[in-house]
Amino acid sequence: MADRPTEALHPLSSGLHLVPSATVLARALQAQEGALAAVRPALGALEEAAICAARTLKNGGKLAYAGAGSSGLMALADCLELLGTFGIPVDRTPMLFAGGADALLKMTGGVEDDPALAAADFARAALAKGDLIIAVSASGATPYTLALCDLAAKAGVQIIGIANVPDAPLLRAADVPVLLDTGAEIIAGSTRLGAATAQKVALNLISVSLGVMLGHVHDGMMVNVIADNAKLRDRAARIVARVAGVDTGIARVALNRTNGAVKPAVLVARGAAPEAAQAMLAQADGHLAQAMKT
């Protein structure tokens, strides 16, 4: 473990306990910026990961996320957003987090070393051939995460592995390895810092890209949003109004006719009947821009 880059001392950490608080902040920010820069070399791998993830969902498979500790939290944050941002049902996006909900309230290290927990979580997620798992681990050697990958490989589940250490076991186990070489942390070993920042950005890039590929994004707007509160209902009306080129009153009427579904509501606001709007979207494979041309 002492040889891992994430456990080394960062050049900016020298004398950190002696400098003014403004300098601590400036150094910590500089370290974060360095971690962010580590994402750019991984863009090719992230594109491949997004293509695989989008294809899995399009073909009816599950897109699972997995991790322990801080890495698990980054995976969880992205996983939870797929419903609200893109309308992807939660039963299609299971989260495998070491220790489960209890570990979210009190982070304990022991659960990440328990392969039995991994086996139980994998069985509960019911992953099989045609599914995909995004496994995240800063060290790339977390026993829980590696155990999940071993089970996934045996079940024919495709693996995207995201790690922050070159040649990590997780990267070797993955079908699509994503290296985020963030190096040393400003606080040695605290991978909730630079490593997690790079992980969060990488996961953001994957989910944004797959959302676009699936037709759930139009001009940067979430056209597959599930409007289940006042804020989102207002957002849905503004999206329909903007894309269809109508006022919000017409947009709200259209949304009522489509039970709050934004994409068909855009077509309804432009004059289509609800049934015809659904058929147009089906013909366009769910892509609103294409459906609007028919």
C-alpha positions in Angstrom: 0.0 0.0 0.0 2.9 2.4 0.8 3.8 2.2 -2.9 0.5 3.4 -4.1 0.6 7.0 -5.5 -2.6 7.9 -3.5 -0.6 7.1 -0.3 2.4 9.3 -1.2 3.1 12.8 0.0 1.9 15.6 -2.3 4.5 18.3 -3.0 2.0 20.9 -1.9 1.5 19.2 1.5 5.0 20.1 2.8 4.5 22.4 5.8 0.8 22.5 5.3 0.2 22.7 9.1 2.4 25.8 9.3 1.0 28.1 6.6 -1.9 30.6 6.9 -5.4 29.3 6.2 -5.5 31.2 2.9 -2.4 29.3 1.7 -4.0 26.0 2.8 -7.0 26.8 0.7 -4.9 27.9 -2.3 -2.8 24.7 -2.2 -5.9 22.5 -1.7 -7.5 24.1 -4.7 -4.4 23.7 -6.8 -4.3 20.0 -5.9 -8.0 19.7 -7.0 -7.2 21.4 -10.3 -4.4 18.9 -10.8 -6.8 16.0 -10.2 -9.3 17.4 -12.6 -6.6 17.6 -15.3 -6.2 13.8 -15.0 -9.6 13.3 -16.6 -8.6 14.6 -20.0 -6.2 11.8 -20.9 -9.1 9.4 -20.1 -11.6 10.9 -22.6 -11.2 8.1 -25.1 -11.9 5.4 -22.5 -14.8 7.4 -21.1 -16.3 7.7 -24.6 -16.1 3.9 -24.9 -17.6 3.5 -21.5 -20.5 5.8 -22.4 -21.2 3.9 -25.6 -21.3 0.6 -23.8 -23.6 2.0 -21.1 -26.0 3.5 -23.5 -26.1 0.3 -25.6 -26.8 -1.7 -22.5 -29.8 0.4 -21.5 -31.1 0.6 -25.1 -31.0 -3.2 -25.3 -33.0 -3.6 -22.1 -30.1 -4.4 -19.8 -29.3 -3.0 -16.3 -26.6 -0.4 -15.7 -25.2 -1.1 -12.2 -22.8 1.1 -10.2 -20.5 -0.3 -7.5 -18.0 0.9 -5.0 -17.0 1.3 -1.3 -16.2 4.3 0.8 -15.6 7.6 -1.0 -15.5 5.9 -4.4 -18.8 4.3 -3.7 -20.3 7.7 -2.8 -19.2 9.1 -6.1 -20.8 6.1 -7.9 -23.9 6.5 -5.8 -24.3 10.2 -6.6 -24.3 9.5 -10.4 -26.5 6.4 -10.1 -29.2 8.3 -8.2 -29.3 11.1 -10.7 -30.2 8.9 -13.7 -33.9 8.8 -12.7 -34.3 12.5 -12.1 -32.2 13.8 -15.0 -33.0 11.2 -17.7 -36.1 9.3 -16.5 -34.3 6.0 -16.4 -36.1 3.7 -13.9 -34.4 2.7 -10.7 -34.9 -1.0 -11.3 -32.6 -0.6 -14.4 -29.8 1.1 -12.3 -29.0 -0.9 -9.2 -26.4 0.5 -6.7 -24.0 -1.9 -5.0 -22.5 -0.1 -2.1 -20.3 -1.8 0.5 -22.2 -1.9 3.8 -25.5 -0.7 2.2 -27.6 2.1 3.7 -26.0 1.8 7.2 -22.6 2.7 5.7 -24.0 5.9 4.3 -24.8 7.1 7.9 -21.5 5.9 9.4 -18.7 5.1 7.1 -16.8 2.1 8.3 -13.7 0.6 6.5 -14.3 -3.0 7.3 -17.2 -3.5 4.9 -14.9 -2.9 1.9 -12.9 -5.9 2.8 -15.8 -8.4 2.9 -16.3 -10.5 -0.2 -19.4 -12.1 1.3 -21.1 -8.7 1.2 -20.2 -8.4 -2.4 -21.7 -11.8 -3.2 -25.0 -10.9 -1.4 -25.2 -7.5 -3.1 -24.5 -9.1 -6.5 -27.2 -11.7 -6.0 -29.7 -9.0 -4.9 -29.0 -6.9 -8.0 -29.7 -10.0 -10.1 -27.2 -9.0 -12.8 -26.7 -11.3 -15.8 -25.4 -11.4 -19.3 -26.5 -8.3 -21.2 -26.0 -6.1 -18.1 -23.1 -3.8 -17.3 -21.4 -2.6 -14.0 -19.4 0.5 -13.4 -17.0 -0.3 -10.6 -15.1 2.6 -9.0 -12.1 2.3 -6.6 -9.4 4.8 -6.1 -6.7 2.2 -5.3 -8.3 -0.2 -7.8 -7.7 -2.9 -5.3 -10.7 -2.7 -2.9 -11.7 -6.4 -2.1 -15.4 -5.7 -2.2 -15.2 -4.1 -5.6 -12.9 -6.7 -7.0 -15.1 -9.5 -5.7 -18.0 -7.9 -7.6 -16.0 -7.8 -10.7 -15.1 -11.4 -10.4 -18.7 -12.3 -10.0 -19.7 -10.1 -12.9 -17.1 -11.6 -15.2 -18.4 -15.1 -14.4 -21.9 -14.0 -15.1 -21.1 -12.4 -18.4 -21.7 -8.9 -17.2 -19.6 -6.2 -18.9 -17.3 -4.3 -16.6 -16.3 -0.6 -16.7 -13.5 -0.1 -14.1 -12.5 3.3 -12.9 -9.4 3.6 -10.8 -6.7 6.2 -9.9 -3.7 3.9 -9.8 -1.9 2.7 -12.9 -2.0 -1.0 -13.6 -4.5 -1.6 -10.7 -6.2 -5.0 -10.4 -9.6 -3.3 -11.2 -8.3 -1.9 -14.5 -6.9 -5.4 -15.4 -10.3 -6.9 -14.6 -12.3 -4.4 -16.6 -13.6 -4.7 -20.2 -13.3 -1.0 -20.4 -10.5 0.3 -18.0 -10.6 4.0 -17.2 -7.4 5.3 -15.5 -7.6 8.6 -13.7 -4.0 9.1 -12.7 -4.5 11.7 -10.0 -1.4 10.8 -8.0 -0.8 11.9 -4.4 -3.4 13.6 -2.3 -2.9 16.9 -0.5 -3.7 14.8 2.6 -2.0 11.5 2.0 -4.4 8.7 1.4 -7.5 10.8 1.6 -9.0 9.8 -1.7 -12.2 11.7 -1.0 -10.2 14.6 -2.3 -8.4 14.5 -5.7 -9.3 11.0 -6.6 -12.9 11.5 -5.8 -13.0 14.8 -7.7 -11.7 13.1 -10.9 -14.1 10.1 -10.4 -17.1 12.4 -10.0 -16.2 14.3 -13.2 -15.6 11.1 -15.1 -19.0 9.7 -14.0 -20.7 12.9 -15.0 -19.2 12.7 -18.4 -20.3 9.1 -18.9 -23.9 9.8 -17.8 -24.2 13.0 -19.8 -23.0 11.2 -22.9 -25.2 8.2 -22.5 -28.2 10.6 -21.9 -27.5 12.3 -25.2 -27.0 9.0 -27.0 -30.4 7.7 -25.7 -32.2 10.8 -26.8 -32.9 12.1 -23.3 -31.2 15.4 -24.0 -32.2 18.1 -26.5 -30.2 21.3 -26.7 -28.9 20.7 -23.2 -32.5 20.2 -21.8 -33.6 17.1 -20.0 -36.5 16.1 -22.3 -37.0 12.8 -20.5 -37.4 14.3 -17.1 -40.0 12.9 -14.7 -41.8 15.9 -13.4 -42.9 14.7 -10.0 -42.7 18.0 -8.0 -43.7 21.6 -8.6 -40.1 22.7 -9.6 -39.8 19.9 -12.2 -43.4 20.5 -13.5 -42.5 24.1 -14.1 -39.2 23.1 -15.8 -41.0 20.6 -18.0 -43.5 23.3 -19.1 -40.6 25.7 -19.9 -38.8 22.9 -21.9 -41.9 22.1 -23.9 -42.6 25.8 -24.6 -39.0 26.5 -25.7 -38.6 23.4 -27.9 -42.1 23.6 -29.5 -42.0 27.4 -29.8 -45.2 27.9 -27.8 -46.2 29.8 -24.7 -46.2 28.0 -21.3 -50.0 27.8 -21.2 -50.1 25.7 -24.3 -47.1 23.7 -23.0 -49.0 22.8 -19.8 -52.0 21.7 -21.7 -49.8 19.5 -23.9 -48.1 18.0 -20.8 -51.6 17.2 -19.3 -52.4 15.3 -22.5 -49.2 13.2 -22.3 -49.4 12.6 -18.5 -46.3 14.8 -18.0 -44.1 13.2 -20.6 -42.0 16.0 -22.1 -41.0 14.5 -25.5 -44.5 13.6 -26.7 -45.8 16.9 -25.2 -43.5 18.9 -27.5 -45.0 17.1 -30.5 -48.5 17.6 -29.1 -47.9 21.3 -28.7 -46.8 21.4 -32.3 -50.2 19.9 -33.4 -49.8 16.1 -33.1 -52.3 13.9 -31.3 -50.9 12.1 -28.3 -51.0 8.7 -29.9 -49.4 10.0 -33.1 -46.7 11.7 -31.0 -45.8 8.4 -29.3 -45.6 6.7 -32.7 -43.4 9.4 -34.1 -41.0 9.0 -31.2 -40.9 5.3 -31.5 -40.0 5.6 -35.2 -37.3 8.1 -34.3 -35.9 5.7 -31.6 -36.8 8.2 -28.9 -34.9 11.1 -30.3 -37.0 14.2 -30.3 -35.1 16.1 -33.0 -35.7 13.3 -35.5 -39.3 13.0 -34.5 -39.9 16.7 -35.0 -38.8 16.3 -38.7 -41.6 13.8 -39.4 
